[in-house]
């Protein structure tokens, strides 16, 4: 079942007359392109209309008509809701499904006032469809990941005493862009020394010094799909304590990967890593959920947290990112992306994980 057909099935199930999509992520999902702006209407019989303006008509017709969309161009002289109302009336739409997890309260109030019909929330059903990645989507995420890995490999030899976190992060973003990334997956986290104990620290003017850990958490975007990885390396040397903590995190990550089987509860995947860290005496320093799903958004559902009792299913891509964070000293996080695939997950991350010590 293609994506339009899947959305049409939701309409038939809810006995709604049409579905209006306006959110950027859902539009990318249904159109399979990041190059457009507009609104999409799906009907129970599988018809799909894409409403846009003259800036995007040519591209929309080129990319969407072969997929079965009818492209409609709205004149700049016509207001959006006036135009949509006429289209909905022509198609005898009385009950409209809308993105209740996308629209703000103000936006929904305006839409309800302007369109004057019955509204049915979509809820989490599109998010649920998006959780299971097709081979085409997996290929995009892997491509994004390879771009990110190549950028990190290019950056590491250029790190030197005195470079700041902010400079290093900017270089990493630049190398991802040169490699084909549309944008960073999120604000790149690149931290040195004691700052690595902050799981989501912000790059600062802190300079790199010998004996520091370097933590990089970042990702690239390819055709709208995100990658996510974290690596921690040492600069010059690593103390015995640093090595011990690193090896503990590495073992915890491996335990979670081994546990990541279809039908395993997400909370049990988290627990597999947390148990290793706790047994090593660092339980209080693992302060976040193990991971999250990845796709058109960097954080998707489900999540590998202690509270998530949803089962893992084949086709979900889940991050595996345990960490130990010792305030004022240092932190270690190692993160891969795992494709759930029956009893043996596929690790989509190819970057080495053995502790790397960069020369001074």
C-alpha angles and dihedrals in degrees: 000000000000122000097262091050091049091054091045088055090055089053093051091048091053094038090235123152100221145352122228117207120191104148116107096230095048091046091054089048096053098037097037091222137098095197100085144074124200144079130290128214120196122191130202092248091059098259115143127197124191115201116200141142134253094277091069105026097103095046092044092053092047095049105029106036092068088053092056100262123138108221117216121189117214117211117236086235091065123075116234098244093042088055095044091048091056092049092048092048091050089054094045093240113174101154116047127189114217139185102261090175092054108040121078119230090256093049093049092047090053093047092049091049094047100042100039102203142107114292127207120191117232092212116187097328097107090045088052091052090048092053092076111067124214121221088258091054092046090052090054092050092048090049090052090049093052090051090053093047093051090050093053092047089053093047101048098068089051095057112108140165109287099026111127128231089243093053093047092049091050091051091050092051090047093052091049090052091049089051093056106272114151090211138325113289088236138336102313115246111213116161140169135210117326090006090069088076088073106085093206100022121160120237111257140174091279107135126226116255134185111273094031126133112229116210120193120184111175147121146199132231124227122180087344095307121121133220126200131195140154129201129178120202134172127237115222098336143353125223121231089257092052091050092047093052091046093052090048092055091046091053091047091052092050091050091054092048090052090051095049099104130143112275092020109132113248091234090058091055088055091046093054090062096037092055092056091050093046093049089054090055098253101100095122090056097059099085109165143050116284096242154320140228119268133208135104085352124044091231115042135156138307109043131200096235133135089253101047112098096174115122123245112247132195110267096038117119111212129182118232106204117151118172145183116213120189109187115236093008116057145294136222128205128169119188135186133167116241125200107212106230116165113287096340119055119212114233107221093189117091101177113115119257105196110115107276120205113199119214118250 
